[in-house]
Each structure stands twice: as structure tokens, then as C-alpha cells.
Amino acid sequence: MPSTLTELTLAAFSENGILSKYLPHYRPNPVQAQYAETVAALLASGSKQQTAVGLVEAGTGIGKTLGYAVPLLLYAALTGHRVAISTYTVQLQSQILGIGGDLDTALQVALDLTGKKLVVAPRLGLRNFVSPARARQRLLEKGLAWDAAPETVKDFLHWADTSPTGLLMDWQSARGELPVELSSADVCCEAYLPDTEKSRYLAHTLAAKAADVIVTNHALTLLHATSKSYAVLDDAESRPLSVIVADEADKVEAAAHLIANKAACLNTMARLFAKPTGPANPAIFAGIRTLMDRAMTMDTTHTTHTALSESPFIAGQIGHDIATLLPLLDAAIKVCQDRENRAEIQLHRDALATFTSGMGQPASHSIPVIHYSKQRRYPSLRLVNPNPGKVFGQLWQDREDGGGATHFRDPVRRQ
């Protein structure tokens, strides 16, 4: 009888193997079996002393999702370790988590071959959840009275009030786009909201902590990787993650772009502190608005980037403003109770500190610029790194909590 991870994986993908029980028209594919065997070998090779990182690629249509899901879930069942699948798009997350999909099949395979029933849960960020209160407030700001609201808006608000999950992607999967009167930015949860308004998100995070397998996105994965003090995907009260599989790995670079360029996104920061929920918040919000105003004075040519070297006077003002903000952000971090939001504030704080430090570096090391979004011209402060290729690898090396592997599908990381 097969007993090791690799043996069980090969048995699952063999002629008349367990997969044929759940996939009536299943035929062994040598390429898929080799892909799965490679993933299994990688997962088995990592340890706390040595992280295993694998980049695994295969052609379109060979069944790569099942090819990594089966060995990944067998690994979780055999070791008792928590594992994660990270994707770039919500659409793929929904596809992976769908009833009767590849992950469902892999769960059945793991149960049959090991006797262990694994628990799977999604793990999404706060702004993926609806806030009925914000939606109603936005309608009032637009002068749209309830009795005059279209039926599509009333239907959406009824769903927002009664949905068990509160996930915007659930509405989009079942109903399509939001009503034209509202955008996702109008209706999503924000950090300043009371816990009663974020109750579905809080329940969601608790369920993810208890799960054996979580399905998350690259943004949260990178936030987890870069936040040494505030682990987002695990904590002292839950089992640490041992393996992260990065599906849609070609999009990791896009997700890491802002981190890699040390970007301080001022509009995103302003949204975090728009409500006076903490003692430092009003001063932080005012300071961020001042930074945004100074940045906008340099947007004279409507280009994508403006180098701060073009205006040493404004550069000096921005440096002074950031120096004033940093201790206020430190105070906000100390009083923030939500782990994900605390990590996000820390990330913004570190981005501002790094930007200030980079302003005094030679251009061969870093170039401080103001980047403007194409449509609304929102400014962000960026240090353009002449050698950005080294950054993503450094993100994981900087983590202090040991582990075992990462699998990048097309690209696995096991930690």
C-alpha cells in the first residue's frame, strides 16, 4: 500500500486510481501525473531549516489545478499542517472553491486515501465585504431617497442586509454587476466601521484561522510575507501556514508592484483614516491630505511620474510632512485592534519611512517620484528601484517564522 506523499499522489493519478471514482471520464495524463509528482516531491523536501521553493510550469489544459491540489491536500492530511492557495483574481478563487470543482475533488481524494476530512475556507480582505450602512449613506449623499430608489438598488440593499457571507463576489456571481448608482468603493467595508458592521468579515477571518486549507489572494499573501510583527494569514492562536501555492503566479509581480516600488498610496491611506475612530486619526488624515495637496502642485504636465528632483523646495516640505506623520502612525498602530488593518497601517508607515530615507540616496540606488493614477490623478510616493528583480525573493527571506515550501504554479512555496 502506498504511504508516502509521492506514492499516494502517483496512486491517485494512476490508471483506475482514486480520481476515476470522482471523475467518470478520467484518463491518466502522463504530463499531469509528472506535474503532481513534482509538486509532491517539493512539498516533501522542505523543512523548518530549509525552505523549499519551486517554479512548476506545464502546458495549457493538462489539469494543473488538480495537479497541485491533490498533493497539497494529501500533504495537509498527512502532516496536520495548514496550507494555502493564493490567486490573483477573485474569479479564480471562486472557481477553485466552487462545488464540484478541482478542490472538491482533491478533498475527496485526501479523505479516501488518508481518512482525514480537511476543512477549507476562503480568506479575503476587508474591502471584499459589503457595508449596508455605507451603501445607504452613499445614496443619501447622491440625493437618492429610498422611495425613489430603483428596484435594482432596493434588491441590492436587501441582499446586503441578509447575505450570510456579505461577500461582494457572491452578489456578482449570482446577480452580475452592482447597480449603476453604486460602485464597490461606495459599498465596501472600511476599517473605521464598528464591529457590528464588520461582523461577517470578522466571522470570515475566524473561520479561516480554524481551516486546514485557505484560499486567499496575492495581496494578502504579500502583506503576510512583509509584515513580520502582524501575521495576517496566521497568528499565535492558530497553526502557522506551512505551504503556500501561488496560482496565477505570473500575476505575483503585479501584486508586488506597489511593495516592490516602496509606494505610499496617499488616497488609500486617507481612506484608512477618514473617520476619527482613534486619537491620532484626525491629525493623520490632515497630514495625508497636506501631502496629497503638495503632490498635486507638481502635476503640471499630466504625465505618469514626476521626479521630486524637479522641485527641491516641495521635496523638502514633503520630507517634513512625513517626519510629522510617522510618530502619529506609530501611535495608531499601537491602539489598532484589527490584525489586518494594523498590518496595513504598518505597511503604509514603512513605505513613508522608506521614501523619506530614499530621498537622501544617490539616484543609482533609488529615485523618489510622485506617481499619478491615469483617471483621477491620485498621487502616490514611490521609490523607483533600479534593480526591482531582487525584491520579491527578499520579501520571504525577511520572514522570521520558519516553515517548510512555496509552490508557484507556472509557478510551490513550502515554508
N, C-alpha and C positions, 0 to 999 in steps of 0.2 A: 504494500500500500504506500502511495506517495505521502511524504510527511513534511518535507522542506517546502519553503515558499516557491522555489523554482519548480520542484516536482509537481506541486499542486497546480501551479499555473499551466504547465505543459499538459497536465492531465485534463484541465478544463477545456483547453483548445484542441484536444485530440479528436480523432475520429470516434464518434459515439460517446464523446466526453459529456460532462455535465451541461455544457452550453446547448447541446442538441435537445435537452429536456425543456429548455425555456425558449429556444429559437427553432421552431418547427422546420424551417428550411435552411438550418445552419449547415454549412460545409466548411471544413477546415481550410484556412488560408495560410500557407506557409509563411508569408510575409507578416501577417498579423500575429501568428504564433511566435515568430522570431522577435517581433517588436515587444510583445508581452514578456517573453523570456528575458530580454534586455532590461526592461523595467524591473522585473523581479530580482535580477542579479544586482542591479544598482541599489534597490531597497535593502537587500541583504548585506550589502558591503559597507554601509555607513555605521558610524558609532559615535559616542559622545566625544571620543578623542579625535575622530577624523570624519568630517562632514563629506558626504558623497554628493557630487553634483553631476548630473547627466543631461546632455542635449541629445534628444532622440527624435529622429525625423523619418517619415515614411510617406509614400505617395498617397494621393487623394483616393478615398473610397475603400481603403483596406480595413477600416474599423479601428481607428486609433483610440477613440474614447473608450471603447470596451477593452482595447489592448492595454491601457494603463489602469482602468478602473478595476479589473479583475485582480491583478497582482496587488494593487494598492489596498483594496478591501480585505484580501486574504492576509496581507501584512498586518493590517489593523486587528483582524480577528485573532491571528496567531500570537501577536505581541501584547495586545491590550493598549497599544499606543494610539493617541489621537492623530488624525491625518486631515489634510485639507486639499481641496481642489480650488485653484484660483483661475478666474477667467477675466477677460477684458470687458465683455458685453453682458448686459442683463439678459439679452436674448439667449445666449448660450447657457447661462446659469439656469434659466427657466427650462431650456431644453434638457439639460443634464438632470434636473430634479423632477422632470415630468414623469407621470405614472406610465409604466411600461417602457421607459427609456433604458439606456445603457446602464445607468447607475442602479436602477431597479433590478436589472438582470444580474449585475455584479453582486448585489446584496443577497440574492437568492443563491448564487454560486458559493459565496462565502459561508452562508448558513448551511448549505448541504455538505460542503467539504470540511468545515471546522466545527459545526454545531453552535457557532456564535452568531446571535442576532444583533447586528450593528444598528445604531441609531444615526440617522442622517439629518442634518438641519442646514438651512441657508444661513449666511451671516452677511448682512448688508449694513451700510452706513445709515446714519440718522435721517439724511435727506431723501432716502428712498421711501419714507413713510409719510402718510398724509396727515395733515393737521386740519381738522374741520374748522377750528377756531380761526386759523389764518385764512382759510378759504372764504369764510363768511366776512371777515374783516376786509379782505381784498375787494369783495363785491361791493361792500359799503363804500369803500374808497373810490370805486368806479361809479358810484351813484346808482347802483342797481338794486332796487328794492326787491324783497322776497316775492311779493305778489306779482311783480313784473318780470321775474326771472324766467327764462325759457325752461321747458321741461327737461332739457338735457342737463342744465345746471342743477335743477332740483333732484334729478336722478343721481347725479354725481355726489351731491351733499348727503343724500340718503345712504349711498354706499359708503361714503367717508365716515358716517356716524356708526354704521352697523357692521362693516367688514371685520371679520375675525383677525385678519393679519394687518390691515392698514397699509399694505404694500402697494405702491403706485403701479408696479408692474402687473399686479393681479387685475387691476382695473383695465390696464392697457391690453392684457391678454384676452380678457373677456369682452371688453367694450370698444377697444381701439383708443384713439386719441382723446385727450381731455376736451371738455367743452371749449369753444373758441374764446369764451370770456375769461378763461383761467389758463395759466401756464404752470408748469411743475414748480417753478420758483415761487409762485403765488401760494401754493398749497402744501409744500413740503414742511416737515418738522424742522425746527431750528433749536439750537442749544438753549436759548433763553426761555423756552416754553416750560411751564410747570410739568411735573412728572405725570400728572393726570392726563395731560395732552400727549405725552410720550409713552403712555402705558404699554401700547402694543410694541413699540420699539424695545422697551426695557424687557418685556416678556420674551421677545425675539432673541435678545443677547443672552438671557439666562438659558434659553433652550439650546443655543449654540454652544455654550460652555459645557453643557451636560452631554452633548452629542459626541459620538465616536468619529464621525466624519462631518466636516463642514464644507460647504460650497460658498466661496467668497469671491471678491474681485481683486484685481491687481492693485487698486488704490489702497484698500485696507491692508493688503499683504505688504506693500511697501511702507505704509505707515507703521505697521507692526515691526517691520525689519529695522526701521530707522529710529524707533522710539525705545531706547534701552530701558528707561525707567517705567514706562507705561505701556506694557504689552497690551495690544488691542485684541488679538485673537485668542490669547490665553492669559492667565494670571495665577497668583499664588493659590487661589481657591480651586483651580481646575487643573486637569492634566495638561502638561505642556504639549504643544504640537511637535511631532517627531518628523513628519513628512509634509512637504508642500509640493503639489504637482501644478505647474503653471501651464494651463492650456491657453491657446491663443498667445503663445509665447512671443510671437513676432510683434505683439502689441505691448509687451512689457516696457519697451523703450518709450513708447508714447506715454504710458502711465508714469514712468520715472522721469519724464522730461522736466517737469517743474522742479522736482527734487534735484535732478542732475544739474540744473542750471541755477540752483540756490535761489529760487524765485520767491519773493514775498508778494503774494497776490493781495493787493490792498483792498479791493472790493470784497473779496471773500473774508478778509479779516474784519472789515467793517460790519458785515452781516453777523459775525460771531458776537460782536459787542454792541449791537444796535439797541438792545434793551438793557436798562440799568438793573440787572439782576445781582451784580456784585459791587462791592465798594469801589473797585478800580475801574469798572466798566465805562462810566461816562467820560472819564479822563482819557481812557484808551481810545474810545470811539472818536473823541475830539482830536486826539493826536493823529489817528489814522486819516481822518478827513483832511487835516492840515497837510499830511504827506501827499494825499491824492491831489489837493489843490496845487501844491508846488509842482508835482509831476505834470499836471495839465498845462502849466505855464510854459513847459518845454515842448508841448505838442503843436508846434507851429508849422511843420511841413507835412503832417499827417502820414508819416512813414511808420513802419512797424516798430522800429527801435530808434532811440535817441541816446547817444553816449553822454554820460554825465560830464565828461571832459569838455564838452561844448559850453558848459556854464559852471565854472568853479564856484561862483557865488551861491547858486542854488544847490550845488552839491554839498557845500558847507552847511547850508540850512537843513538839508535832508539828514546829514550826519548828526546834527544837533538834535533834531526831532526824534531820531531813532534812539539816541542816548537817553532821552527823556522817557521814551516808551518802555524801554527794556525793564527797568525795575517795576513798573506798573504791571507788565505782563507776568513777571515773576510772582507778584502778589496774586494775580488772577489764577495762576497755575496752582498755588497753594490752597486756594479755597474751592477750586472746581471739584465737584464730586463725581462727575461722569468721566469714566476712564478714556473713552474715545475722544470726547471733547478736550480733555486735559492733554491728551497726546497731540491733538490738532493744534491747540494753543502753543504747546511746546515747539511744534514744528515751525509755526509762524515766527515764534520768538527767536528760534535758532536761525531761521532764514534772514531775519533782520540783522541779527548779530553778525552773521557771516558776511552779509552785504556790507555792513559798516567796516568790518575787518578788510574785506577785499578792496574797498575804496582806496586803501593806502598801499596796495600791492602793485608791482610793476605789471604792465599790460601783458607781458609774456605769461603771467600766472593767472590773471583774471581781468575781465573787462566789465566794469559796472555800467549797466544800461537801464533805461526805462523802456519797457515793452508795452505796447498799446494793443488791446483787442481790436479786431477788424471792424466790428459793427458799432459797439458802444464806446470804444476808445477807453475802456477801463485800464488803468495803469498797474503794472507790477514792476517791482525792483528785481533785477536779475544780475547775477554774476555769470557772465558767459565764460565757461571753462574751455580753454583752447584744447584740452585733452579730455573730453567727456566720456570716452570709452571706458575709462578706469572706474567710473563712479558706481555702476550697478554692482560690480563684484565687491566693492568696498562696503556697500550697504550691509551685506550679510556678514562680512568679516568683522564688522564693528559690533555685531550682536554678542552679548556676553553669555547668554544662556546656551549651553551646549546642546547637541542633539544628534541626529543621525543623517536625512537626504532631501534633495530637491530634485524633482523631475520636471524639466522643461519640455513640454510636448511641442515639438517642431520649434522648440523643445517641447528630469525629475530632480527636485532637491530633497534629499533626506537629511534632516538635521537631528 
